[in-house]
Amino acid sequence: MSQIVIGTAGHIDHGKTALVKALTGTDTDRLAEEKSRGMTIDLGFAYLDKNITIIDVPGHERFIRNMVAGVSTIHIALLVIAVDDGIMPQTREHLHILRLLGVKHGIIALTKTDLAEDTDWIDLIELEIRDLISDTFLKEAPIIRTSVETGEGIEVLKSEITTQSKVIQTNLDREFFHLAVDRVFSKTGFGSVVTGTVLSGKTKTGQELEIIPGNKKVKIRGMQTHNTETSVVKMGDRAAINLAGTELENLYRGTVIAEPNWVNSTEKLIARVTMIADTKWKLKNRQRVHLHIGTAEVIAKVMMMEKVLEAGQNGNVLFLLEKPAAVIMDSQFIIRSFSPMETIGGCIVLDPNPISNKSALKKWMKMISKSQGERLKQFVEYLWKSPKSAGNWARDFHISEKQIKSLIKDESIFNEKGFLFTPKMRDESIDLLRSILQNFHEENPYAKSLSQVRAKEISGFSVNWLSFLLVKISDELIYSEGGYALKSHAIVLSDFDKKLAVTLEKAIRDANFGLLTADQIPLENPKKTIEILHILKDRGKIMTLAHGLWIHVEVLDKLKNELSRYFSSKPEMKVADFKNITNTSRKTAIPLLEYCDKRGLTERDGDVRLKGESLA
């Protein structure tokens, strides 16, 4: 059986703490102030058995933030209503909070039945309760009459809790360790200890964790669950964890301890807000509110709303937090008015780390979906130029890679070569790449290819996504000189440039062994000169030697003939001999000799050249 957490709820002085003591034998009022005032101020914890924890929450309106911290992790709600008071303001508010946080199971305990003069009064209270819960998750919940004074109903209630706990379906495990801290204290000889309910994953003694906000690394020194030492805690467990490597100032209710690199703090988030049906409050732009996220409470400002939200309405809202908080995708939280504080709605996180660009953010907030699968598709398509892997998206959505792969099946998202992408983003990416190449050819008609580096700069694609796309359209491309060109592109000289090519070819031919660089050719357009020189080279008319020197192929043939004639009568050749043959200076003779050596026309032997193997 999984670990199950029961959370009490109900108005102050309706007997929640006394009922928990009757069920478990534990008095959860652990603070001296609670004892003296006769009411629960902070969270209390008791154990029904080794698998069931009961969290006793405060009922007073002033301590509602503590109540929210307690019920944010429960599986079954125990709504406590005293027969002498009946339904009270915090009864209704607690019920709203339970609904807004997505609690799906519950039991109603009618307490103090010994104070009722007759059963007709209790029957009337039950009818009022049934009317209150008629459209809630508690509409089929049992109502059990109890008295801690007489013992009435205690065993029946205990049995009902046990029965529901055996069949309850716990939340889907996100498969990374994550615990929202609800208590922090220091124990002599041990150091810092935190408690909370393990919301997902598991951990063990000695494992490294992270405190968020702050991302401070700590190690687990020891753990307890249900007051028993343990080396492993898992999802659903109530855990007390002794941490090494941190001081208490790094820990407080509202911090999260998690497996490293899974959870980040944020100061803004987008959430879907649903207003309570009977609230008198309205939610509008620039309004300050209290957010109760997990065990944290943070003040935030409402921004970028399209319209004012009133009772029963819902919409996407950007919250700007006044201090960092650990926020997880799809987590549910409560929103309360700033002053006086009243619960006004519930929220679900749609984006815990939204983009910064204001105009893009406004558009993004308007379109982002509450549906997890649809939202994943929106995120994937939004980042169409830099797709991520399933593993990276798992961390962004705070779920397992297996769960990500399950979502993409229903959303026409492909998982290929380490990328998640949709047919739309693939096709748009390919169209953009074709367009970039086509524009490059139009603007640079004589350039052979566009480098991959430049294609990345123009497109904004990530390196890996660009490489993926180039492979996808490889049958349309030519790879040349370290870049890419469309096969459909052909270099065709204009009439004017044909004449220019003839002029350039003649100039290089006439230079004979003198060799020219591009800037030695007196033409008006240096860029065009270089482009046409390379076209002539590609057409086999000229060649380039070291230092940007150009030579005509007919001159090279002439050089081969001169070398053959020389070596037919002499076994070796000095640089001076070569200069005489070619009538050149040392400046051009050396590049020519290096070319001859490289092509096997000559072979260097110290300060002289011998006949090369390639020389006929």
C-alpha positions, 0 to 999 in steps of 0.5 A, a space after each residue: 500500500 502506498 503512503 497516504 496523507 489525510 488532511 483535516 479541514 474545518 472551522 476553528 474550534 470544531 474539534 479537529 485536533 481532539 478528533 485526531 488525538 482520538 484516532 491516533 493517540 497523538 496530540 498534534 498541538 505541539 506549540 506552547 502558544 497552541 496549548 495556551 490558546 486552545 487552537 491549532 496555529 501551525 501544522 500538526 502530524 500524527 500517524 494512524 498506522 505505518 501507511 497513513 499520516 494525518 495532518 492537522 491544519 489550523 482552522 482560524 482565518 488568520 492561519 489559513 496560509 498554514 492550512 494551505 501548506 498542509 492540504 497542498 500534499 494530501 490525498 484524502 480530506 477530512 472535513 470536520 464540522 461541529 454539530 453545535 455550530 454547523 457550517 461556518 465561514 472557514 468551513 466554506 473557505 477550506 472546502 473551496 481550497 480543497 476543491 481548488 487544489 484538486 483533492 478528489 477524495 474525502 470524508 466528513 466528520 460531524 463532531 461534538 454529537 454529545 452536545 446535541 439535544 436530539 438527533 433531529 438537530 443532527 439530521 438538519 445539520 447533515 441536510 445542510 452539509 449535503 446541500 453545501 457539498 452537492 456540486 463538489 468532490 465530496 458529494 458522495 462522501 460519507 458523513 460520520 457522527 463522532 464524539 471524542 467524549 463518548 467515543 461515538 463513531 471513532 472506530 467507524 471513522 478510523 475504518 472508513 479512512 483505512 478503507 479509502 486509503 487502500 483503494 485510492 489512486 495516488 498522483 502520477 509520479 513525476 519520477 524525480 525526488 521533490 519535497 515541499 518543506 513544511 517544517 524546519 528545525 535544528 536538532 542538537 548533534 544532528 543539525 538542520 532537519 526538514 519535514 514534508 511529504 515526498 511529492 514525487 520520486 525517491 531518495 536515499 541516505 547520502 544522496 545529493 539534493 538541491 535547495 530551491 530557491 538558491 540552488 544550494 547543494 546539500 547531502 542527506 545525513 539521515 531520514 525518518 518516516 513515521 518516526 522510524 529511521 529509514 535509508 529510503 523515502 519515496 513518493 507519498 511518504 511523510 519524511 523528516 530529512 537531516 541535511 548536511 551542508 546547510 544552515 537554517 537560514 537557507 531553509 524555511 517553509 516554502 523551500 523545496 528540496 529536490 534532485 539537482 537540475 530539475 527544479 528552478 526558482 522563478 519570479 514570474 509565471 503564467 497560470 490558468 486562474 479559476 475564480 471561486 463561484 461565490 467570491 465578491 472579489 474581482 481580479 484585475 491588472 496590477 492588483 497585488 495578491 497572495 499566492 500559496 504555492 505548495 508550502 510557500 506563500 508569496 505576494 505577486 502582481 497580476 499582469 497582462 490580463 485581457 479582461 477583469 475576472 469575476 466570480 466563476 470566470 477563468 483566464 490566463 494570468 501573468 504573475 510577477 512574484 515579489 520574491 523567488 519561489 520554486 514552481 513546477 509545471 502543472 502544479 496547482 495553487 491558491 490565490 488570495 486577496 491582498 487585504 483583507 485576505 480571502 481565498 478568491 481562486 485556484 490556479 494551475 501553472 502553465 509556464 513557470 519560466 515565461 519568455 522576457 520579450 513583452 510583445 511575444 509574452 503577451 501573445 504567448 500568454 493568450 494562446 497557451 493551453 491548459 491541456 498538458 499535451 496541447 501545451 507541450 505541442 505549443 512549446 515545441 512549435 514555439 522553439 521551432 528553430 532550436 528543438 529539444 530532446 524528449 529528455 530536455 522537455 521532460 525536465 522543462 515539464 517536470 515529468 519523466 521522459 516516458 511521460 513525455 513520450 506518452 503525450 506526444 503520441 496524441 499530439 502529432 509530435 515526432 521524436 527523431 534524431 534526438 529532436 521533438 518536432 511537428 510536421 509544421 515546424 519541420 516543413 517551415 524550417 525546410 522552407 526557410 532553409 531553401 529560401 535562404 539558399 535561394 536568396 544567397 544565390 540571387 544575391 551572389 550569383 557567382 558564389 559556389 556555396 553558402 557556408 553552414 556557419 553563415 546559414 546558421 547565422 541567417 536562419 537562427 537555427 541551432 547547429 544540430 537542427 540545421 545539420 538535421 535539415 541539411 540531411 533532410 534535403 540532401 538530395 536537393 543540395 550540392 556540397 562544395 568548398 565547405 558549404 551548400 548550394 542548391 542543385 537547381 542553381 547554375 552559374 551563368 555569366 551575363 553578357 557584360 561579365 562574359 566580356 569581363 571574363 575574357 579580359 581577366 583570362 587574357 590578362 592572366 595569360 599575357 602575364 605569362 610566368 609573371 603571375 598576378 594577384 587579383 588586386 593587380 588587375 585594374 578593374 572597377 569592381 574587386 568583388 566581381 573580379 574575384 568571383 569571375 576569377 573563381 569561375 574561370 578556375 572552376 572552368 579549368 582556365 586558370 589556377 591559383 598558386 600560393 599567396 593569391 597568385 593566378 596562372 593560366 593553364 596554357 602557361 602551365 603547359 608551357 612550363 611543363 614543356 620548358 622543364 622537360 626540355 631543360 632536364 633532357 640535357 641536365 640532371 639538376 636545376 638551381 633556382 637561378 636556372 629556373 629564373 632564367 627559364 621563366 624570366 621571372 624574379 625570385 618573388 614569383 619563381 619560388 611559388 612556381 617551384 613550390 607548385 612544381 614540387 607539389 605536383 611532382 614536376 620537380 623534386 627538391 634535393 637541398 638547394 637544387 631540383 631534380 626531374 619529377 616523376 610526373 614530368 613526361 
